[in-house]
Amino acid sequence: MQCSVCGGRVFTSQSVLWTELIDDWQLSVEEVAYIDKQQGETCVACGANLRSIALANAIRAFLGTDACLAKIVDSMDHAAFSLLEINEAGSLTPYLQRLGKYSFGKYPDVDIHNLPYADGAFDLVIHSDTLEHVLNPVHALQECRRVLRPGGALCFTVPVIVGRLSRSREGLRKSYHGNPQVASEDFVVQTEFGADAWTYLFRAGFSELSMHAVEYPAGLAFLARK
């Protein structure tokens, strides 16, 4: 496997899930294995995990190139290209900062439910493992679509349990991502996404989408065009 972020070919692995989260999400042994791989298998050269690599693949597909992201940011004409990164997109932020006219919005200063940007402001909107934490994912996707120019795209990742359908965690015990020692409300999970995760994009008004996998089902990213 080659890293689509930097071109590296050497990877290291570690487990990232913890017992409480596994129990909250009722994960099988197989599901634990591919989620650990998604989050914990990383490129030695740049530190990108499979989630970030899948997201880079979606970005490359939108830009129409097979070059690694590190080469793209040094070669493309940035003058007329604008992008918005909502929260840090894994390890991609240092590259995205060099890709066109860059804007960054981080919760709570920027709320994905009420993006403080004009309609049609961006060619590309990017976020990674953010959507599961918002109260209304369809509305959040609608906001992302609103700030895209015609022909622009949203590229994002979200944790997907491929063998089940999505469910709200309303009424269930609070489950947190991030550091297992920090039960911050910023990390509370609102939606567990499953095999129907793609339907949220059509419900939000997008009419074209593609999915990009790295060692399926470990790394999945979505590309939705306006």
C-alpha positions as YAML, in Angstrom:
chain: A
units: angstrom
residues:
- id: 1
  name: MET
  ca: [0.00, 0.00, 0.00]
- id: 2
  name: GLN
  ca: [1.16, 3.53, -0.80]
- id: 3
  name: CYS
  ca: [0.20, 6.58, 1.22]
- id: 4
  name: SER
  ca: [-1.74, 8.99, -0.99]
- id: 5
  name: VAL
  ca: [-0.80, 11.86, 1.33]
- id: 6
  name: CYS
  ca: [3.01, 11.70, 1.07]
- id: 7
  name: GLY
  ca: [3.80, 8.66, -1.09]
- id: 8
  name: GLY
  ca: [5.26, 6.61, 1.77]
- id: 9
  name: ARG
  ca: [5.09, 2.81, 1.78]
- id: 10
  name: VAL
  ca: [6.01, 1.88, 5.36]
- id: 11
  name: PHE
  ca: [3.20, 1.60, 7.90]
- id: 12
  name: THR
  ca: [2.89, 0.87, 11.60]
- id: 13
  name: SER
  ca: [-0.16, -0.33, 13.54]
- id: 14
  name: GLN
  ca: [-1.61, 0.09, 17.01]
- id: 15
  name: SER
  ca: [-4.95, -0.56, 18.72]
- id: 16
  name: VAL
  ca: [-6.99, 2.57, 19.45]
- id: 17
  name: LEU
  ca: [-10.38, 1.38, 20.73]
- id: 18
  name: TRP
  ca: [-11.11, 0.89, 24.40]
- id: 19
  name: THR
  ca: [-13.51, -1.43, 26.22]
- id: 20
  name: GLU
  ca: [-16.16, 1.14, 27.13]
- id: 21
  name: LEU
  ca: [-16.51, 2.39, 23.54]
- id: 22
  name: ILE
  ca: [-16.59, -1.18, 22.18]
- id: 23
  name: ASP
  ca: [-19.39, -2.02, 24.63]
- id: 24
  name: ASP
  ca: [-21.35, 1.20, 23.93]
- id: 25
  name: TRP
  ca: [-21.33, 0.53, 20.19]
- id: 26
  name: GLN
  ca: [-21.82, -3.24, 20.62]
- id: 27
  name: LEU
  ca: [-18.94, -3.94, 18.24]
- id: 28
  name: SER
  ca: [-18.07, -7.44, 17.10]
- id: 29
  name: VAL
  ca: [-14.50, -8.73, 17.04]
- id: 30
  name: GLU
  ca: [-14.37, -8.14, 13.27]
- id: 31
  name: GLU
  ca: [-15.68, -4.59, 13.62]
- id: 32
  name: VAL
  ca: [-13.12, -3.79, 16.31]
- id: 33
  name: ALA
  ca: [-10.37, -5.08, 14.02]
- id: 34
  name: TYR
  ca: [-11.22, -2.87, 11.04]
- id: 35
  name: ILE
  ca: [-11.89, 0.23, 13.13]
- id: 36
  name: ASP
  ca: [-8.56, -0.23, 14.90]
- id: 37
  name: LYS
  ca: [-6.98, -0.54, 11.46]
- id: 38
  name: GLN
  ca: [-8.77, 2.56, 10.17]
- id: 39
  name: GLN
  ca: [-7.62, 4.73, 13.04]
- id: 40
  name: GLY
  ca: [-4.39, 3.01, 14.12]
- id: 41
  name: GLU
  ca: [-2.57, 1.95, 10.95]
- id: 42
  name: THR
  ca: [-0.41, 4.93, 10.03]
- id: 43
  name: CYS
  ca: [2.19, 5.97, 7.48]
- id: 44
  name: VAL
  ca: [5.59, 6.17, 9.15]
- id: 45
  name: ALA
  ca: [6.67, 9.08, 6.95]
- id: 46
  name: CYS
  ca: [3.77, 11.50, 7.49]
- id: 47
  name: GLY
  ca: [1.62, 9.99, 10.25]
- id: 48
  name: ALA
  ca: [-1.55, 9.72, 8.15]
- id: 49
  name: ASN
  ca: [-3.85, 6.89, 9.19]
- id: 50
  name: LEU
  ca: [-6.12, 4.98, 6.80]
- id: 51
  name: ARG
  ca: [-8.95, 7.41, 7.52]
- id: 52
  name: SER
  ca: [-6.82, 10.36, 6.38]
- id: 53
  name: ILE
  ca: [-5.53, 8.42, 3.38]
- id: 54
  name: ALA
  ca: [-9.10, 7.64, 2.29]
- id: 55
  name: LEU
  ca: [-9.97, 11.33, 2.65]
- id: 56
  name: ALA
  ca: [-6.92, 12.27, 0.57]
- id: 57
  name: ASN
  ca: [-8.13, 9.84, -2.10]
- id: 58
  name: ALA
  ca: [-11.50, 11.59, -2.23]
- id: 59
  name: ILE
  ca: [-9.79, 14.98, -2.54]
- id: 60
  name: ARG
  ca: [-7.54, 13.67, -5.31]
- id: 61
  name: ALA
  ca: [-10.58, 12.31, -7.16]
- id: 62
  name: PHE
  ca: [-12.23, 15.73, -7.03]
- id: 63
  name: LEU
  ca: [-9.05, 17.39, -8.30]
- id: 64
  name: GLY
  ca: [-8.70, 14.77, -11.04]
- id: 65
  name: THR
  ca: [-5.19, 13.59, -10.23]
- id: 66
  name: ASP
  ca: [-3.38, 10.49, -8.99]
- id: 67
  name: ALA
  ca: [-0.50, 12.51, -7.51]
- id: 68
  name: CYS
  ca: [-0.03, 12.33, -3.75]
- id: 69
  name: LEU
  ca: [-1.40, 15.27, -1.78]
- id: 70
  name: ALA
  ca: [2.08, 16.54, -0.90]
- id: 71
  name: LYS
  ca: [2.87, 16.95, -4.61]
- id: 72
  name: ILE
  ca: [-0.52, 18.42, -5.46]
- id: 73
  name: VAL
  ca: [-0.15, 21.33, -3.06]
- id: 74
  name: ASP
  ca: [3.20, 22.24, -4.64]
- id: 75
  name: SER
  ca: [2.09, 21.95, -8.25]
- id: 76
  name: MET
  ca: [-1.47, 23.22, -8.76]
- id: 77
  name: ASP
  ca: [-2.54, 26.77, -9.53]
- id: 78
  name: HIS
  ca: [-4.02, 28.01, -6.26]
- id: 79
  name: ALA
  ca: [-5.11, 31.48, -7.33]
- id: 80
  name: ALA
  ca: [-8.76, 30.73, -8.04]
- id: 81
  name: PHE
  ca: [-9.27, 27.76, -5.70]
- id: 82
  name: SER
  ca: [-10.85, 28.13, -2.25]
- id: 83
  name: LEU
  ca: [-11.44, 25.55, 0.44]
- id: 84
  name: LEU
  ca: [-12.90, 25.31, 3.91]
- id: 85
  name: GLU
  ca: [-11.66, 22.83, 6.51]
- id: 86
  name: ILE
  ca: [-14.11, 22.28, 9.38]
- id: 87
  name: ASN
  ca: [-12.18, 21.09, 12.46]
- id: 88
  name: GLU
  ca: [-8.85, 19.39, 11.86]
- id: 89
  name: ALA
  ca: [-9.08, 16.74, 9.12]
- id: 90
  name: GLY
  ca: [-6.80, 14.19, 10.75]
- id: 91
  name: SER
  ca: [-3.20, 14.75, 9.66]
- id: 92
  name: LEU
  ca: [-4.13, 16.58, 6.45]
- id: 93
  name: THR
  ca: [-4.30, 20.13, 7.83]
- id: 94
  name: PRO
  ca: [-0.67, 21.11, 7.02]
- id: 95
  name: TYR
  ca: [-1.28, 20.15, 3.38]
- id: 96
  name: LEU
  ca: [-4.72, 21.73, 3.11]
- id: 97
  name: GLN
  ca: [-3.33, 25.02, 4.42]
- id: 98
  name: ARG
  ca: [-1.24, 25.21, 1.25]
- id: 99
  name: LEU
  ca: [-4.04, 24.23, -1.12]
- id: 100
  name: GLY
  ca: [-5.60, 27.40, -2.49]
- id: 101
  name: LYS
  ca: [-7.34, 30.12, -0.51]
- id: 102
  name: TYR
  ca: [-7.68, 28.33, 2.80]
- id: 103
  name: SER
  ca: [-10.25, 28.94, 5.54]
- id: 104
  name: PHE
  ca: [-10.48, 27.05, 8.81]
- id: 105
  name: GLY
  ca: [-13.48, 26.75, 11.10]
- id: 106
  name: LYS
  ca: [-13.28, 25.00, 14.46]
- id: 107
  name: TYR
  ca: [-16.06, 24.26, 16.91]
- id: 108
  name: PRO
  ca: [-17.28, 26.09, 18.98]
- id: 109
  name: ASP
  ca: [-16.13, 29.26, 17.16]
- id: 110
  name: VAL
  ca: [-17.65, 27.90, 13.95]
- id: 111
  name: ASP
  ca: [-20.82, 25.81, 14.16]
- id: 112
  name: ILE
  ca: [-21.39, 23.44, 11.24]
- id: 113
  name: HIS
  ca: [-25.15, 24.01, 11.71]
- id: 114
  name: ASN
  ca: [-24.71, 27.72, 11.00]
- id: 115
  name: LEU
  ca: [-21.58, 28.27, 8.91]
- id: 116
  name: PRO
  ca: [-20.61, 31.97, 8.89]
- id: 117
  name: TYR
  ca: [-19.83, 32.03, 5.16]
- id: 118
  name: ALA
  ca: [-21.69, 33.26, 2.10]
- id: 119
  name: ASP
  ca: [-23.55, 30.98, -0.26]
- id: 120
  name: GLY
  ca: [-21.21, 29.53, -2.89]
- id: 121
  name: ALA
  ca: [-18.03, 30.70, -1.15]
- id: 122
  name: PHE
  ca: [-15.88, 27.57, -1.63]
- id: 123
  name: ASP
  ca: [-14.78, 25.06, -4.24]
- id: 124
  name: LEU
  ca: [-14.12, 22.39, -1.62]
- id: 125
  name: VAL
  ca: [-15.33, 21.73, 1.93]
- id: 126
  name: ILE
  ca: [-13.56, 19.13, 4.06]
- id: 127
  name: HIS
  ca: [-14.22, 17.57, 7.44]
- id: 128
  name: SER
  ca: [-13.21, 14.31, 9.07]
- id: 129
  name: ASP
  ca: [-15.05, 12.33, 11.76]
- id: 130
  name: THR
  ca: [-17.10, 15.37, 12.72]
- id: 131
  name: LEU
  ca: [-20.59, 14.55, 11.46]
- id: 132
  name: GLU
  ca: [-21.27, 11.84, 14.08]
- id: 133
  name: HIS
  ca: [-21.00, 14.50, 16.80]
- id: 134
  name: VAL
  ca: [-23.62, 16.96, 15.47]
- id: 135
  name: LEU
  ca: [-27.29, 16.97, 16.44]
- id: 136
  name: ASN
  ca: [-28.71, 17.03, 12.91]
- id: 137
  name: PRO
  ca: [-26.31, 15.52, 10.34]
- id: 138
  name: VAL
  ca: [-28.61, 16.20, 7.36]
- id: 139
  name: HIS
  ca: [-28.83, 19.88, 8.23]
- id: 140
  name: ALA
  ca: [-25.05, 20.04, 8.73]
- id: 141
  name: LEU
  ca: [-24.57, 18.55, 5.26]
- id: 142
  name: GLN
  ca: [-27.04, 21.06, 3.86]
- id: 143
  name: GLU
  ca: [-24.94, 23.87, 5.31]
- id: 144
  name: CYS
  ca: [-21.82, 22.38, 3.70]
- id: 145
  name: ARG
  ca: [-23.65, 22.25, 0.37]
- id: 146
  name: ARG
  ca: [-24.89, 25.83, 0.74]
- id: 147
  name: VAL
  ca: [-21.38, 27.29, 0.97]
- id: 148
  name: LEU
  ca: [-20.17, 25.32, -2.08]
- id: 149
  name: ARG
  ca: [-20.02, 26.84, -5.54]
- id: 150
  name: PRO
  ca: [-21.82, 25.00, -8.37]
- id: 151
  name: GLY
  ca: [-19.47, 22.17, -9.34]
- id: 152
  name: GLY
  ca: [-17.79, 22.25, -5.93]
- id: 153
  name: ALA
  ca: [-17.51, 19.25, -3.63]
- id: 154
  name: LEU
  ca: [-17.67, 18.08, -0.05]
- id: 155
  name: CYS
  ca: [-15.09, 15.48, 1.00]
- id: 156
  name: PHE
  ca: [-15.43, 13.92, 4.43]
- id: 157
  name: THR
  ca: [-15.09, 10.84, 6.58]
- id: 158
  name: VAL
  ca: [-17.35, 9.48, 9.28]
- id: 159
  name: PRO
  ca: [-17.05, 6.23, 11.27]
- id: 160
  name: VAL
  ca: [-19.14, 3.61, 9.45]
- id: 161
  name: ILE
  ca: [-20.14, 0.20, 10.82]
- id: 162
  name: VAL
  ca: [-20.80, -1.44, 7.46]
- id: 163
  name: GLY
  ca: [-22.85, -4.40, 8.71]
- id: 164
  name: ARG
  ca: [-25.71, -2.39, 10.23]
- id: 165
  name: LEU
  ca: [-27.90, 0.65, 9.60]
- id: 166
  name: SER
  ca: [-27.34, 4.06, 11.15]
- id: 167
  name: ARG
  ca: [-28.94, 4.85, 14.48]
- id: 168
  name: SER
  ca: [-29.30, 7.85, 16.74]
- id: 169
  name: ARG
  ca: [-27.81, 7.54, 20.22]
- id: 170
  name: GLU
  ca: [-30.64, 9.62, 21.69]
- id: 171
  name: GLY
  ca: [-31.81, 7.94, 24.87]
- id: 172
  name: LEU
  ca: [-28.70, 5.76, 25.12]
- id: 173
  name: ARG
  ca: [-25.81, 6.19, 27.51]
- id: 174
  name: LYS
  ca: [-23.49, 8.94, 26.32]
- id: 175
  name: SER
  ca: [-20.63, 7.63, 24.22]
- id: 176
  name: TYR
  ca: [-17.49, 9.64, 23.55]
- id: 177
  name: HIS
  ca: [-14.76, 9.66, 20.92]
- id: 178
  name: GLY
  ca: [-11.31, 11.12, 21.43]
- id: 179
  name: ASN
  ca: [-9.32, 10.58, 24.60]
- id: 180
  name: PRO
  ca: [-11.19, 7.96, 26.69]
- id: 181
  name: GLN
  ca: [-10.17, 9.87, 29.83]
- id: 182
  name: VAL
  ca: [-11.85, 13.09, 28.63]
- id: 183
  name: ALA
  ca: [-15.67, 12.87, 28.52]
- id: 184
  name: SER
  ca: [-16.06, 16.27, 26.85]
- id: 185
  name: GLU
  ca: [-19.40, 17.17, 25.28]
- id: 186
  name: ASP
  ca: [-17.42, 18.07, 22.15]
- id: 187
  name: PHE
  ca: [-16.70, 14.34, 21.73]
- id: 188
  name: VAL
  ca: [-20.14, 12.92, 22.51]
- id: 189
  name: VAL
  ca: [-21.54, 10.79, 19.67]
- id: 190
  name: GLN
  ca: [-24.99, 11.70, 18.38]
- id: 191
  name: THR
  ca: [-25.22, 9.24, 15.45]
- id: 192
  name: GLU
  ca: [-23.71, 5.82, 14.83]
- id: 193
  name: PHE
  ca: [-23.41, 5.64, 11.04]
- id: 194
  name: GLY
  ca: [-23.95, 2.39, 9.20]
- id: 195
  name: ALA
  ca: [-24.29, 1.07, 5.66]
- id: 196
  name: ASP
  ca: [-26.90, 3.73, 4.79]
- id: 197
  name: ALA
  ca: [-24.58, 6.66, 5.62]
- id: 198
  name: TRP
  ca: [-24.56, 7.68, 1.94]
- id: 199
  name: THR
  ca: [-28.31, 8.41, 2.05]
- id: 200
  name: TYR
  ca: [-27.72, 11.41, 4.31]
- id: 201
  name: LEU
  ca: [-26.00, 13.16, 1.40]
- id: 202
  name: PHE
  ca: [-28.97, 12.76, -0.95]
- id: 203
  name: ARG
  ca: [-31.31, 13.89, 1.82]
- id: 204
  name: ALA
  ca: [-29.15, 17.01, 2.13]
- id: 205
  name: GLY
  ca: [-29.61, 17.85, -1.55]
- id: 206
  name: PHE
  ca: [-26.49, 16.44, -3.18]
- id: 207
  name: SER
  ca: [-27.18, 14.64, -6.45]
- id: 208
  name: GLU
  ca: [-23.84, 12.93, -7.15]
- id: 209
  name: LEU
  ca: [-21.50, 11.08, -4.83]
- id: 210
  name: SER
  ca: [-18.70, 8.55, -4.78]
- id: 211
  name: MET
  ca: [-17.08, 6.52, -2.01]
- id: 212
  name: HIS
  ca: [-13.36, 5.89, -1.68]
- id: 213
  name: ALA
  ca: [-12.04, 2.90, 0.26]
- id: 214
  name: VAL
  ca: [-8.64, 1.97, 1.63]
- id: 215
  name: GLU
  ca: [-8.47, -1.70, 2.58]
- id: 216
  name: TYR
  ca: [-12.26, -1.89, 2.85]
- id: 217
  name: PRO
  ca: [-13.96, -1.69, 5.25]
- id: 218
  name: ALA
  ca: [-11.16, -0.05, 7.23]
- id: 219
  name: GLY
  ca: [-10.94, 3.33, 5.51]
- id: 220
  name: LEU
  ca: [-13.94, 5.01, 3.84]
- id: 221
  name: ALA
  ca: [-14.37, 8.56, 2.57]
- id: 222
  name: PHE
  ca: [-17.21, 10.31, 0.75]
- id: 223
  name: LEU
  ca: [-17.06, 12.76, -2.16]
- id: 224
  name: ALA
  ca: [-20.30, 14.61, -2.89]
- id: 225
  name: ARG
  ca: [-20.54, 17.15, -5.71]
- id: 226
  name: LYS
  ca: [-22.88, 20.13, -5.92]
...
